[in-house]
Amino acid sequence: MLEKIFDIAGGNYGDEHRLFAQMIMAKGVVKVDKVGSMFRKACNLIGHTKIKERLPKERSKDLAKSLVEVMNGKLESMGLRLVFQYDEFHDDLEHLVLISEIDHSESLKITGSFTSEQIELFHNWLTMMFAVDNDCYGEILVEDALNSCTTLANTGRIHGASMHNAQMLIDELRKQKWIIVARDSYIRLHARALTELELVLRSDEFDLPSCALCKRIVAARRFAHLCQCENFIHKTCISRFLQRSNSFQCPGRTVEGEECTVKFTPETLRRFHISVVNADIANEEEAENSAEAIEEPENESLAENENNTPVRMNSTLNPFSQDLFDDVEMAEDD
Amino acid sequence: NHLEMSDDEMSRLYISDSESSSQTPMETHNTNQRKRAIEEASTSSSLIVASSQSPLVIKITTAMKKPREKKVASIESEVIQFILASSARKGFVREADVRKMLSISSTRLRDMALKNVESALFRVFGLKLILDKASNRYYVANMLQTRKDLELAIERPSEEYSLDGILLAILMFIFMVKRHLENENGVSDDLIMEFLLHLQDENTTELKKSTSTLLLDYVTKGWLNISKENDTSGNVTVSYDWGLRAKNVVDPTKLLHLFCKIYGTAPEDWPIHLLAAKKLTHALEQADSHARKHC
């Protein structure tokens, strides 16, 4: 019965795909490990075939790949495309993003959720995030983001900007999954933004580097390793590769064009104060929370302990502890 | 550099028009014509050079044709995304906005572009574009099987599910209260307001205001239609009926069955409504089948 869902996903474009397209259009971005349950829901709602069995999470990526191959064939004619994007912080978290490939046009501006002032403010935050002298490159503090609008108002660049409006913009950007606000009050870009804004972030204005492994943008450098060959690699990419073997060679090339000979081992990740093992445990706990959210969407609350407080990850002085991350945001159903 | 081609090389070139499929030797054209043809071919990316064994052939389309074709395709993509974004955000799309975006000089191409947009929306998303000529607005209707189960929206924020429930209740109320005569305007707003306030078990000024706002929101999004009539004493009677969007999306037979389930009766106990429902459902199915055929 499970294979049936793969047959439908990889088969001719039908109402199941259309309904899935509607679902993903409404959300904009979904976690890859939720694709299975979403498509199963689509199949059952359409009703041609009832699929009772739930797809195991580890097979959701395979299903997503089949769907993307079939659907991109149709979406590309509309200037739309489904793209996979790994999360910069969470190991094994991958997103499926629906992006528009149309150059920004005036007509599409008027349908946007944000005013031109809000867009300018967001652009300003991007400039702050990727300023050369930013100690926490790729992120900014919420406080700095709010204070920046005062500066902009003083310079006359944004009229009527206020901290209240700026806070509302932060809330809306979070809600629409453009940004993540971590518990240490740092704002960074969500995978959705990294995908949608890839061209902008690669342009001369920001000129962000690519990860030597996945070739996608490296935004938040706190979560990236700078190799001796001067190439950046996402810590999540290193972690993912180390799950397959104990060590692997850096795929980057030196400035002189020679192969880099540095070997990555679990020791490499120690710098991030997370071992692969701990990361697995952290992921397991979050995975359980996520699994609950997928299977019983009515009960979207986090798993709770006896004291009815949300389950927290190891929160020592580890700067990469899950505590710093907006657990509520990411553990919530999309 | 094509401009450095020798006369001998030039003499082996043909200009082929893809529309008429005819080829004329380039040597029959003067130098300026040849240069112009090659420049046009280069800029429109239609320069194709065959192997050196055969005469070099440059396929040249009429200068405006290929660039215009590409432009129309990208305009169509933009219009599709505009329609999707506008209907998601506002619940409707202004016809004037779509016409402005489709400002293609050729009427034939413009009409074809609009048909392509409608077809693409249906083929890829199962969405139908409905034009309400009265308000000059387009609405986007979900034509998939799910609507037959009265699922009006997919994957909306959970706080909006209740709005769908209220909408269904209003549509059901209108359908059951109507006598389904010709030229019937719908149900008066007083009756609907009374029903909704009774549903919410409250009757405050604030609630009346928010309920009125809600009704107008449904009108804006095409679910309800509002009409106003002056009577002989000069009073205005406001009535609500199903809007164009509801007529294209909601299956009245399914709605009648749901009503009977709630009320504890059978559809046959409501012969007038059953007949009206069957007629409307049949019209809906015909429109569906017509849309699928043409898309």
Interface residues (C-beta under 8 A of the other chain):
Chain A: Y13 D15 R18 L19 A21 Q22 M23 M25 A26 K27 L45 I46 G47 K74 L75 S77 M78 G79 L80 S100 I102 S105 S107 L108 I110 T111 G112 S113
Chain B: S74 E76 S77 E78 I80 Q81 F82 L84 A85 S86 A88 R89 K90 D97 K100 M101 A120 R123 V124 F125 G126 L127 N142 L144 Q145 T146 D149 E151 I154 E155 R156
